[in-house]
Amino acid sequence: MSTILLNGVCPECETELSTPPIVPGETLSCPECLLTLRVEEISDGRLRLRMVEVQLRDWGQ
Ligand SMILES: [Zn+2]
């Protein structure tokens, strides 16, 4: 198997990201700003990423 990497750009900090094959709907983290990004679409090996608001649950301690 060849090592294919998909490329995308973080919408927040514009860092170039590369990731092993991933499918739309999956999420990854930007190594630079640590935001969670969701894959919206993949075209020609380019990822279109969208920021995901991560809501942490309040465990009510
Ligand atoms: Zn980023």
PDB file of the backbone (N, CA, C, O) and the ligand in Angstrom, with CONECT records:
HET     ZN  A 101       1
ATOM      1  N   MET A   1       0.844  -1.194   0.000  1.00  0.00           N
ATOM      2  CA  MET A   1       0.000   0.000   0.000  1.00  0.00           C
ATOM      3  C   MET A   1       0.883   1.248   0.000  1.00  0.00           C
ATOM      4  O   MET A   1       1.880   1.323   0.718  1.00  0.00           O
ATOM      5  N   SER A   2       0.508   2.187  -0.789  1.00  0.00           N
ATOM      6  CA  SER A   2       1.283   3.419  -0.824  1.00  0.00           C
ATOM      7  C   SER A   2       0.787   4.382   0.243  1.00  0.00           C
ATOM      8  O   SER A   2      -0.358   4.315   0.689  1.00  0.00           O
ATOM      9  N   THR A   3       1.649   5.244   0.625  1.00  0.00           N
ATOM     10  CA  THR A   3       1.290   6.210   1.657  1.00  0.00           C
ATOM     11  C   THR A   3       0.749   7.471   1.003  1.00  0.00           C
ATOM     12  O   THR A   3       1.491   8.305   0.485  1.00  0.00           O
ATOM     13  N   ILE A   4      -0.549   7.575   1.046  1.00  0.00           N
ATOM     14  CA  ILE A   4      -1.173   8.759   0.464  1.00  0.00           C
ATOM     15  C   ILE A   4      -1.570   9.696   1.590  1.00  0.00           C
ATOM     16  O   ILE A   4      -2.182   9.289   2.578  1.00  0.00           O
ATOM     17  N   LEU A   5      -1.215  10.930   1.422  1.00  0.00           N
ATOM     18  CA  LEU A   5      -1.623  11.925   2.399  1.00  0.00           C
ATOM     19  C   LEU A   5      -2.547  12.929   1.726  1.00  0.00           C
ATOM     20  O   LEU A   5      -2.329  13.340   0.586  1.00  0.00           O
ATOM     21  N   LEU A   6      -3.563  13.305   2.447  1.00  0.00           N
ATOM     22  CA  LEU A   6      -4.458  14.349   1.969  1.00  0.00           C
ATOM     23  C   LEU A   6      -4.039  15.664   2.618  1.00  0.00           C
ATOM     24  O   LEU A   6      -3.582  15.698   3.760  1.00  0.00           O
ATOM     25  N   ASN A   7      -4.204  16.720   1.875  1.00  0.00           N
ATOM     26  CA  ASN A   7      -3.798  18.026   2.387  1.00  0.00           C
ATOM     27  C   ASN A   7      -4.976  18.952   2.558  1.00  0.00           C
ATOM     28  O   ASN A   7      -5.959  18.891   1.820  1.00  0.00           O
ATOM     29  N   GLY A   8      -4.853  19.799   3.537  1.00  0.00           N
ATOM     30  CA  GLY A   8      -5.879  20.798   3.767  1.00  0.00           C
ATOM     31  C   GLY A   8      -5.278  21.968   4.511  1.00  0.00           C
ATOM     32  O   GLY A   8      -4.118  21.938   4.923  1.00  0.00           O
ATOM     33  N   VAL A   9      -6.076  22.988   4.674  1.00  0.00           N
ATOM     34  CA  VAL A   9      -5.610  24.169   5.383  1.00  0.00           C
ATOM     35  C   VAL A   9      -6.568  24.451   6.529  1.00  0.00           C
ATOM     36  O   VAL A   9      -7.786  24.446   6.352  1.00  0.00           O
ATOM     37  N   CYS A  10      -6.014  24.690   7.683  1.00  0.00           N
ATOM     38  CA  CYS A  10      -6.832  25.031   8.841  1.00  0.00           C
ATOM     39  C   CYS A  10      -7.535  26.361   8.589  1.00  0.00           C
ATOM     40  O   CYS A  10      -6.880  27.351   8.266  1.00  0.00           O
ATOM     41  N   PRO A  11      -8.856  26.396   8.730  1.00  0.00           N
ATOM     42  CA  PRO A  11      -9.586  27.639   8.472  1.00  0.00           C
ATOM     43  C   PRO A  11      -9.293  28.716   9.514  1.00  0.00           C
ATOM     44  O   PRO A  11      -9.562  29.894   9.281  1.00  0.00           O
ATOM     45  N   GLU A  12      -8.757  28.325  10.632  1.00  0.00           N
ATOM     46  CA  GLU A  12      -8.492  29.285  11.690  1.00  0.00           C
ATOM     47  C   GLU A  12      -7.106  29.911  11.562  1.00  0.00           C
ATOM     48  O   GLU A  12      -6.975  31.134  11.531  1.00  0.00           O
ATOM     49  N   CYS A  13      -6.079  29.078  11.488  1.00  0.00           N
ATOM     50  CA  CYS A  13      -4.718  29.616  11.511  1.00  0.00           C
ATOM     51  C   CYS A  13      -3.991  29.440  10.180  1.00  0.00           C
ATOM     52  O   CYS A  13      -2.841  29.854  10.033  1.00  0.00           O
ATOM     53  N   GLU A  14      -4.669  28.824   9.215  1.00  0.00           N
ATOM     54  CA  GLU A  14      -4.129  28.648   7.870  1.00  0.00           C
ATOM     55  C   GLU A  14      -2.872  27.792   7.817  1.00  0.00           C
ATOM     56  O   GLU A  14      -2.067  27.906   6.893  1.00  0.00           O
ATOM     57  N   THR A  15      -2.716  26.948   8.801  1.00  0.00           N
ATOM     58  CA  THR A  15      -1.631  25.976   8.773  1.00  0.00           C
ATOM     59  C   THR A  15      -1.951  24.876   7.765  1.00  0.00           C
ATOM     60  O   THR A  15      -3.078  24.384   7.699  1.00  0.00           O
ATOM     61  N   GLU A  16      -0.951  24.502   6.988  1.00  0.00           N
ATOM     62  CA  GLU A  16      -1.112  23.392   6.065  1.00  0.00           C
ATOM     63  C   GLU A  16      -1.101  22.089   6.845  1.00  0.00           C
ATOM     64  O   GLU A  16      -0.181  21.822   7.618  1.00  0.00           O
ATOM     65  N   LEU A  17      -2.116  21.294   6.641  1.00  0.00           N
ATOM     66  CA  LEU A  17      -2.214  20.028   7.339  1.00  0.00           C
ATOM     67  C   LEU A  17      -2.120  18.896   6.339  1.00  0.00           C
ATOM     68  O   LEU A  17      -2.561  19.032   5.198  1.00  0.00           O
ATOM     69  N   SER A  18      -1.556  17.795   6.751  1.00  0.00           N
ATOM     70  CA  SER A  18      -1.682  16.593   5.941  1.00  0.00           C
ATOM     71  C   SER A  18      -2.081  15.454   6.844  1.00  0.00           C
ATOM     72  O   SER A  18      -1.640  15.359   7.989  1.00  0.00           O
ATOM     73  N   THR A  19      -2.914  14.601   6.319  1.00  0.00           N
ATOM     74  CA  THR A  19      -3.457  13.516   7.117  1.00  0.00           C
ATOM     75  C   THR A  19      -3.574  12.273   6.250  1.00  0.00           C
ATOM     76  O   THR A  19      -3.786  12.369   5.042  1.00  0.00           O
ATOM     77  N   PRO A  20      -3.435  11.112   6.864  1.00  0.00           N
ATOM     78  CA  PRO A  20      -3.734   9.883   6.125  1.00  0.00           C
ATOM     79  C   PRO A  20      -5.180   9.932   5.659  1.00  0.00           C
ATOM     80  O   PRO A  20      -5.982  10.689   6.205  1.00  0.00           O
ATOM     81  N   PRO A  21      -5.520   9.131   4.653  1.00  0.00           N
ATOM     82  CA  PRO A  21      -6.886   9.150   4.130  1.00  0.00           C
ATOM     83  C   PRO A  21      -7.949   9.171   5.222  1.00  0.00           C
ATOM     84  O   PRO A  21      -7.884   8.433   6.205  1.00  0.00           O
ATOM     85  N   ILE A  22      -8.911  10.030   5.011  1.00  0.00           N
ATOM     86  CA  ILE A  22      -9.945  10.298   5.999  1.00  0.00           C
ATOM     87  C   ILE A  22     -11.221  10.493   5.194  1.00  0.00           C
ATOM     88  O   ILE A  22     -11.160  10.804   4.004  1.00  0.00           O
ATOM     89  N   VAL A  23     -12.344  10.320   5.810  1.00  0.00           N
ATOM     90  CA  VAL A  23     -13.593  10.476   5.061  1.00  0.00           C
ATOM     91  C   VAL A  23     -14.378  11.671   5.583  1.00  0.00           C
ATOM     92  O   VAL A  23     -14.224  12.060   6.741  1.00  0.00           O
ATOM     93  N   PRO A  24     -15.217  12.254   4.736  1.00  0.00           N
ATOM     94  CA  PRO A  24     -16.033  13.381   5.176  1.00  0.00           C
ATOM     95  C   PRO A  24     -16.821  13.030   6.423  1.00  0.00           C
ATOM     96  O   PRO A  24     -17.387  11.941   6.530  1.00  0.00           O
ATOM     97  N   GLY A  25     -16.853  13.955   7.359  1.00  0.00           N
ATOM     98  CA  GLY A  25     -17.568  13.728   8.608  1.00  0.00           C
ATOM     99  C   GLY A  25     -16.632  13.387   9.737  1.00  0.00           C
ATOM    100  O   GLY A  25     -16.983  13.531  10.908  1.00  0.00           O
ATOM    101  N   GLU A  26     -15.424  12.928   9.388  1.00  0.00           N
ATOM    102  CA  GLU A  26     -14.452  12.640  10.440  1.00  0.00           C
ATOM    103  C   GLU A  26     -13.819  13.934  10.913  1.00  0.00           C
ATOM    104  O   GLU A  26     -13.863  14.956  10.229  1.00  0.00           O
ATOM    105  N   THR A  27     -13.238  13.869  12.078  1.00  0.00           N
ATOM    106  CA  THR A  27     -12.614  15.066  12.631  1.00  0.00           C
ATOM    107  C   THR A  27     -11.133  14.840  12.878  1.00  0.00           C
ATOM    108  O   THR A  27     -10.671  13.712  13.049  1.00  0.00           O
ATOM    109  N   LEU A  28     -10.409  15.941  12.892  1.00  0.00           N
ATOM    110  CA  LEU A  28      -9.002  15.901  13.247  1.00  0.00           C
ATOM    111  C   LEU A  28      -8.680  17.190  13.998  1.00  0.00           C
ATOM    112  O   LEU A  28      -9.477  18.128  14.028  1.00  0.00           O
ATOM    113  N   SER A  29      -7.514  17.211  14.594  1.00  0.00           N
ATOM    114  CA  SER A  29      -7.131  18.404  15.329  1.00  0.00           C
ATOM    115  C   SER A  29      -6.015  19.115  14.600  1.00  0.00           C
ATOM    116  O   SER A  29      -5.090  18.487  14.084  1.00  0.00           O
ATOM    117  N   CYS A  30      -6.111  20.411  14.562  1.00  0.00           N
ATOM    118  CA  CYS A  30      -5.029  21.206  14.008  1.00  0.00           C
ATOM    119  C   CYS A  30      -3.862  21.149  14.985  1.00  0.00           C
ATOM    120  O   CYS A  30      -4.028  21.435  16.171  1.00  0.00           O
ATOM    121  N   PRO A  31      -2.676  20.780  14.489  1.00  0.00           N
ATOM    122  CA  PRO A  31      -1.518  20.695  15.387  1.00  0.00           C
ATOM    123  C   PRO A  31      -1.056  22.068  15.872  1.00  0.00           C
ATOM    124  O   PRO A  31      -0.337  22.175  16.865  1.00  0.00           O
ATOM    125  N   GLU A  32      -1.470  23.095  15.175  1.00  0.00           N
ATOM    126  CA  GLU A  32      -1.021  24.445  15.503  1.00  0.00           C
ATOM    127  C   GLU A  32      -1.932  25.128  16.538  1.00  0.00           C
ATOM    128  O   GLU A  32      -1.472  25.554  17.597  1.00  0.00           O
ATOM    129  N   CYS A  33      -3.214  25.221  16.215  1.00  0.00           N
ATOM    130  CA  CYS A  33      -4.109  25.938  17.122  1.00  0.00           C
ATOM    131  C   CYS A  33      -4.987  24.989  17.942  1.00  0.00           C
ATOM    132  O   CYS A  33      -5.773  25.422  18.785  1.00  0.00           O
ATOM    133  N   LEU A  34      -4.836  23.672  17.675  1.00  0.00           N
ATOM    134  CA  LEU A  34      -5.507  22.639  18.455  1.00  0.00           C
ATOM    135  C   LEU A  34      -7.033  22.641  18.346  1.00  0.00           C
ATOM    136  O   LEU A  34      -7.726  22.014  19.148  1.00  0.00           O
ATOM    137  N   LEU A  35      -7.535  23.349  17.352  1.00  0.00           N
ATOM    138  CA  LEU A  35      -8.966  23.314  17.122  1.00  0.00           C
ATOM    139  C   LEU A  35      -9.362  21.969  16.537  1.00  0.00           C
ATOM    140  O   LEU A  35      -8.576  21.309  15.858  1.00  0.00           O
ATOM    141  N   THR A  36     -10.589  21.582  16.816  1.00  0.00           N
ATOM    142  CA  THR A  36     -11.124  20.385  16.188  1.00  0.00           C
ATOM    143  C   THR A  36     -11.738  20.774  14.850  1.00  0.00           C
ATOM    144  O   THR A  36     -12.561  21.686  14.775  1.00  0.00           O
ATOM    145  N   LEU A  37     -11.335  20.082  13.810  1.00  0.00           N
ATOM    146  CA  LEU A  37     -11.801  20.382  12.468  1.00  0.00           C
ATOM    147  C   LEU A  37     -12.527  19.179  11.897  1.00  0.00           C
ATOM    148  O   LEU A  37     -12.093  18.040  12.073  1.00  0.00           O
ATOM    149  N   ARG A  38     -13.618  19.429  11.220  1.00  0.00           N
ATOM    150  CA  ARG A  38     -14.341  18.342  10.597  1.00  0.00           C
ATOM    151  C   ARG A  38     -14.171  18.430   9.092  1.00  0.00           C
ATOM    152  O   ARG A  38     -14.180  19.514   8.509  1.00  0.00           O
ATOM    153  N   VAL A  39     -14.014  17.257   8.471  1.00  0.00           N
ATOM    154  CA  VAL A  39     -13.873  17.200   7.024  1.00  0.00           C
ATOM    155  C   VAL A  39     -15.243  17.372   6.389  1.00  0.00           C
ATOM    156  O   VAL A  39     -16.147  16.564   6.600  1.00  0.00           O
ATOM    157  N   GLU A  40     -15.380  18.425   5.617  1.00  0.00           N
ATOM    158  CA  GLU A  40     -16.641  18.707   4.941  1.00  0.00           C
ATOM    159  C   GLU A  40     -16.700  17.993   3.601  1.00  0.00           C
ATOM    160  O   GLU A  40     -17.734  17.459   3.199  1.00  0.00           O
ATOM    161  N   GLU A  41     -15.580  18.000   2.934  1.00  0.00           N
ATOM    162  CA  GLU A  41     -15.560  17.558   1.555  1.00  0.00           C
ATOM    163  C   GLU A  41     -14.116  17.277   1.160  1.00  0.00           C
ATOM    164  O   GLU A  41     -13.188  17.901   1.675  1.00  0.00           O
ATOM    165  N   ILE A  42     -13.937  16.345   0.252  1.00  0.00           N
ATOM    166  CA  ILE A  42     -12.606  16.078  -0.264  1.00  0.00           C
ATOM    167  C   ILE A  42     -12.671  16.153  -1.782  1.00  0.00           C
ATOM    168  O   ILE A  42     -13.448  15.434  -2.411  1.00  0.00           O
ATOM    169  N   SER A  43     -11.872  17.007  -2.360  1.00  0.00           N
ATOM    170  CA  SER A  43     -11.828  17.042  -3.819  1.00  0.00           C
ATOM    171  C   SER A  43     -10.392  17.174  -4.287  1.00  0.00           C
ATOM    172  O   SER A  43      -9.641  18.018  -3.798  1.00  0.00           O
ATOM    173  N   ASP A  44     -10.021  16.334  -5.234  1.00  0.00           N
ATOM    174  CA  ASP A  44      -8.655  16.303  -5.764  1.00  0.00           C
ATOM    175  C   ASP A  44      -7.600  16.198  -4.672  1.00  0.00           C
ATOM    176  O   ASP A  44      -6.537  16.813  -4.760  1.00  0.00           O
ATOM    177  N   GLY A  45      -7.900  15.420  -3.653  1.00  0.00           N
ATOM    178  CA  GLY A  45      -6.938  15.223  -2.581  1.00  0.00           C
ATOM    179  C   GLY A  45      -6.819  16.390  -1.619  1.00  0.00           C
ATOM    180  O   GLY A  45      -5.972  16.388  -0.726  1.00  0.00           O
ATOM    181  N   ARG A  46      -7.674  17.387  -1.807  1.00  0.00           N
ATOM    182  CA  ARG A  46      -7.667  18.524  -0.887  1.00  0.00           C
ATOM    183  C   ARG A  46      -8.842  18.405   0.067  1.00  0.00           C
ATOM    184  O   ARG A  46      -9.961  18.078  -0.329  1.00  0.00           O
ATOM    185  N   LEU A  47      -8.565  18.675   1.312  1.00  0.00           N
ATOM    186  CA  LEU A  47      -9.621  18.622   2.308  1.00  0.00           C
ATOM    187  C   LEU A  47     -10.235  19.996   2.467  1.00  0.00           C
ATOM    188  O   LEU A  47      -9.541  21.012   2.479  1.00  0.00           O
ATOM    189  N   ARG A  48     -11.540  20.004   2.590  1.00  0.00           N
ATOM    190  CA  ARG A  48     -12.184  21.247   2.996  1.00  0.00           C
ATOM    191  C   ARG A  48     -12.612  21.057   4.431  1.00  0.00           C
ATOM    192  O   ARG A  48     -13.407  20.174   4.751  1.00  0.00           O
ATOM    193  N   LEU A  49     -12.072  21.898   5.285  1.00  0.00           N
ATOM    194  CA  LEU A  49     -12.245  21.710   6.719  1.00  0.00           C
ATOM    195  C   LEU A  49     -13.100  22.794   7.324  1.00  0.00           C
ATOM    196  O   LEU A  49     -13.120  23.938   6.870  1.00  0.00           O
ATOM    197  N   ARG A  50     -13.796  22.401   8.350  1.00  0.00           N
ATOM    198  CA  ARG A  50     -14.647  23.353   9.046  1.00  0.00           C
ATOM    199  C   ARG A  50     -14.425  23.210  10.542  1.00  0.00           C
ATOM    200  O   ARG A  50     -14.307  22.108  11.079  1.00  0.00           O
ATOM    201  N   MET A  51     -14.373  24.325  11.171  1.00  0.00           N
ATOM    202  CA  MET A  51     -14.180  24.343  12.601  1.00  0.00           C
ATOM    203  C   MET A  51     -15.359  23.697  13.319  1.00  0.00           C
ATOM    204  O   MET A  51     -16.508  23.888  12.924  1.00  0.00           O
ATOM    205  N   VAL A  52     -15.085  22.951  14.347  1.00  0.00           N
ATOM    206  CA  VAL A  52     -16.158  22.359  15.144  1.00  0.00           C
ATOM    207  C   VAL A  52     -16.114  22.946  16.537  1.00  0.00           C
ATOM    208  O   VAL A  52     -15.077  22.960  17.201  1.00  0.00           O
ATOM    209  N   GLU A  53     -17.242  23.419  16.952  1.00  0.00           N
ATOM    210  CA  GLU A  53     -17.330  23.902  18.330  1.00  0.00           C
ATOM    211  C   GLU A  53     -17.460  22.692  19.226  1.00  0.00           C
ATOM    212  O   GLU A  53     -18.460  21.976  19.181  1.00  0.00           O
ATOM    213  N   VAL A  54     -16.463  22.473  20.028  1.00  0.00           N
ATOM    214  CA  VAL A  54     -16.522  21.343  20.947  1.00  0.00           C
ATOM    215  C   VAL A  54     -17.081  21.821  22.266  1.00  0.00           C
ATOM    216  O   VAL A  54     -16.539  22.718  22.911  1.00  0.00           O
ATOM    217  N   GLN A  55     -18.156  21.211  22.642  1.00  0.00           N
ATOM    218  CA  GLN A  55     -18.755  21.581  23.917  1.00  0.00           C
ATOM    219  C   GLN A  55     -18.456  20.509  24.938  1.00  0.00           C
ATOM    220  O   GLN A  55     -18.873  19.358  24.815  1.00  0.00           O
ATOM    221  N   LEU A  56     -17.730  20.918  25.936  1.00  0.00           N
ATOM    222  CA  LEU A  56     -17.395  19.979  26.981  1.00  0.00           C
ATOM    223  C   LEU A  56     -18.559  19.877  27.956  1.00  0.00           C
ATOM    224  O   LEU A  56     -19.147  20.873  28.377  1.00  0.00           O
ATOM    225  N   ARG A  57     -18.857  18.661  28.286  1.00  0.00           N
ATOM    226  CA  ARG A  57     -19.943  18.474  29.227  1.00  0.00           C
ATOM    227  C   ARG A  57     -19.543  18.895  30.614  1.00  0.00           C
ATOM    228  O   ARG A  57     -18.410  18.699  31.055  1.00  0.00           O
ATOM    229  N   ASP A  58     -20.495  19.470  31.278  1.00  0.00           N
ATOM    230  CA  ASP A  58     -20.290  19.819  32.662  1.00  0.00           C
ATOM    231  C   ASP A  58     -20.718  18.622  33.493  1.00  0.00           C
ATOM    232  O   ASP A  58     -21.888  18.239  33.516  1.00  0.00           O
ATOM    233  N   TRP A  59     -19.764  18.058  34.155  1.00  0.00           N
ATOM    234  CA  TRP A  59     -20.068  16.828  34.892  1.00  0.00           C
ATOM    235  C   TRP A  59     -20.725  17.104  36.230  1.00  0.00           C
ATOM    236  O   TRP A  59     -21.052  16.176  36.971  1.00  0.00           O
ATOM    237  N   GLY A  60     -20.916  18.371  36.539  1.00  0.00           N
ATOM    238  CA  GLY A  60     -21.631  18.723  37.744  1.00  0.00           C
ATOM    239  C   GLY A  60     -20.967  18.287  39.026  1.00  0.00           C
ATOM    240  O   GLY A  60     -21.607  17.718  39.911  1.00  0.00           O
ATOM    241  N   GLN A  61     -19.694  18.552  39.122  1.00  0.00           N
ATOM    242  CA  GLN A  61     -18.985  18.132  40.330  1.00  0.00           C
ATOM    243  C   GLN A  61     -19.339  18.988  41.532  1.00  0.00           C
ATOM    244  O   GLN A  61     -18.823  18.760  42.626  1.00  0.00           O
TER     245      GLN A  61
HETATM  246 ZN    ZN A 101      -5.181  25.762  13.115  1.00  0.00          ZN2+
END
